[in-house]
Amino acid sequence: MSLRCLIIDDEPLAHDVIVEYIKDVPFLINIGHCYRATEALDFLSNHEIDLIFLDIRMPKLSGLDFLRTLQHKPIVIITSAFEEYALESFDLAVCDYLLKPFRFDRFLKAVNRALEIHNLKNPNEKPTNGLQNLIVEEEQITIKADKKHILINVNEIYFLESLGNYVKVWQDNSFLLTPRTLSSFEEQLSNALFIRVHKSFILNKKYLRYIEGNMIFLKNGQQVPIGKNYRPFIKQLLDIEE
């Protein structure tokens, strides 16, 4: 079983990047290209599509307005250079939100998630396995702190906090300060264990205790804020097992 894909984006370069990524994922088949959402309406009436890679800012009809016109939506992965549409996008039940420019490993996580959704929606079909083995699940990572390179267990990280060009790597109630960006950690760490809940915070889901209002309370008593654009991901936190 494969996912039949349609790319909808007004930038040819964006099509080229996604096409190259699709070539490296055996369960994806590129069915077509549309450079305007208005073209896609006609395309969908004549083709069966399982997955759409959808830009937001396009002439005449935006990607989100296009989604609102569809009665039977395929699985949708947003590919946008603008993060401010994330909350609105998840209100429309999109599968994932890729912020351009995105790397192949982040693309792979998104399409694996799309495949899981497709398998759940089609229980009578023989399920296809994703390419989780291509994502390196780091059990230990090395960080630079205090002029040393320190090896730490990923499971011992409670959360990561951005501090300008540095990141605090919290282990229980102490932290190591390393000269890295939060985005570099997001690319390295497994999204099966870690989730970004704020532009300045990434959380290890196993240490979640409870959520109250816009705050996440951890098992060690610390608190992490929930960013407005990250609220749609909170359901993932609530579904984790102890």
N, C-alpha and C positions, 0 to 999 in steps of 0.2 A: 504494500500500500504506500502511495506517495501523496504528498500535498501539492496540489496544483496551485501555482502562485501567479498573482498579477501585481505588477509594480505600477503605482500611480504617483507620479512626481513630475513637476514641470522642469526639473533640471536633468539634462542628459547625463551629467557626471554621476548623479545619484543613482541612476539606472545602471551605469557601468559598474559601480561598486557593488551593488546588490547582486547583479548578474554573476560577477566573479565569485562572490561568497556562495551563491546558490550552487555553483559548479562543484564546490567542495563538500556539499551536504547531499548524500545519496537519496534521501527521502523527499527532496524538494525538486519540483519540475517547474521551470519558468514557462508559463503559458502565453503571456503577453505583456505589452507595455502600453500605458496610456499617459499622455503628458498633461492632460486636464481631467478633472473629475467628471466633467460633462461627457467626455469620450467614454469613460468607464461605465457610465450608465448603460450605454448601448452595448458595450463589450460584455457586461454581465448578463444581459438578456439573451446572449447567443453562446455563452460558454459557461461550463461548470467550474467554479473556482472555490478552492478550500481556504486559501490564505491570501490576504492582501497586505502589501507593504505600502502604506499610505502617508503621503506628505500632507501638511496642513495648509500652509499658505500657497494657494494656487489661484490663477485668474478665474473670474466669474463665479466659481463655486469652490468654497474652501473644503478641505478634507473632512472636517467635522460636520459641516452642513450636508455634504455628500452622504456621510454615514446616516444622518437623520432621515434621508429619503429612502433608505433601504428597508424593506419589510423583512427580508430573509438575509441576514448579514453573514458573510463568511467570517472566519477568524481574522482579526485585524491587528497588525503590528504598526504602530505609528513610527514614522521616521522623520523627525523634525529637527531643525536647528534652534527651535525656540522652546524652552522648558516651561514657559508660563501656561501652556495649554494642557499640561499633564493632568491636572485635577479634572478638567472638563472632559478630557479624553476617557479617563477611567469611569466617569459617570455614564459613558456610552458603551461600557463593557468591552473595551479593547483588551487584547491579550498582553501587550507590552508597549513600552514607550522608549524608543531608541533615540538618543540625542546625538545628532550629527556633530562632528564625524565620529562614527563608532567603529570599534575594532571587531575582528572576526570572532573573538571569544565571546564578546557581548552579544553579537548577532546570533551565535550558536546557542547561547542560553535562551534567547527569545524564541527561536524556532523549535527548540526542544520543548519549551513550555506550550507552544502552539500545537505540537504533535500530541502532547499529553491531553490537551483539550479535545483534539480531534478524536483520539482513541476513546475518550469518555463519551463523546457524542455518538460514536458509531460502534457500540459494543458487539454488534454481530460481525463486524469485519475483523480479520486477523490483525491484531495490533502490531505496529511497527515500533521497533526500539529506536530511541534517540541516540545521539552521539555523545552521551555523557562522558564516555571514556576520553574524548578529546579535550575535556576541561580538566586541568590538573587540580585535583583536590589536595591542597597543601595541608599536611598535618603539622608541619613546622615551617616557620619563616624566619629569616634573618633580618634584623633591623639595626640601623646605626644609631647609637645613643651614647653620649658621654665619651666620644672618640673611640668607642668600641663597637664591634659587630656582635650582636647578641642574638642567639638562637632561642626562640620562644615557641611554645606549643600553641597552636591556633585555638584549641579548645579552652585555653586559659585566658583568652582575650574576652573581656566583658563588653567593651565598646571602644570605638575610636572617635576622637574629638579633634576637629580641625582647629588650628590656631595659626592663621596666616599661612606662611610657607612651611609650617611644621604640623605634626600630628601627635596628639597624646594617645598612646596605646595603653589603655587602662586594663590592669590585671587586678581584680578585686578592688581594693581601695588605694592602690598605688599606680603610678603610670611611668612610662618611658617616653621621653620627648625625642622625636626623630624628624630630620629634615626631609619630609616627603609630603606629597599632596594626598588628600583623602581619596581623590579619584583613582590614584595609582593603587591604593589598597582595595578599592571597590573592584577593580579589574582582576586583582590577584586572588581575593578571597572568594570562597564558594558561596553562591547565593542560596544554597541549601541550608547554610548555617547563619549567614550574615545578611542583614537587610538595612538599606539606607532609610532612615526615618526622618531625616532633616538634612538640609544642605551642609550642616557641620557635624553630623553624627551618623555613624554606622554601628548597628547593634548586633551582638551575638544573641540569636533568638533563644538559646537554651537558658539564658539568665533572666528572661522576662518573668516577672512576678505577677503584675497586673497593670491595667491601663485605667487612668482616671482623668477625664477631661482631655487636655492636650499634653499630658505627661505620661511617660512610661516609667514604672517603678521596677527596679531590678531586685534580684534576690539578696544582694548585699546592702540594700538600703539606699543606693544611689538613684538619681532620677535623670531621665533623658527626655528632652522635648520632642514633640511631634511637629514637623513642618507642615504648613498648609498644603503644599503640593504633594506631600507624601502620605496623606491620610488614606488614600485608596489601598495602600499596601498593608494597613493595619489588620485587615482580615486574615492576611497570611500569618501574622503574629498570633492571632487568636486561635488559629487552627493547629498550632504546633503542639506536640505531645510532651508531657513531662519526661 
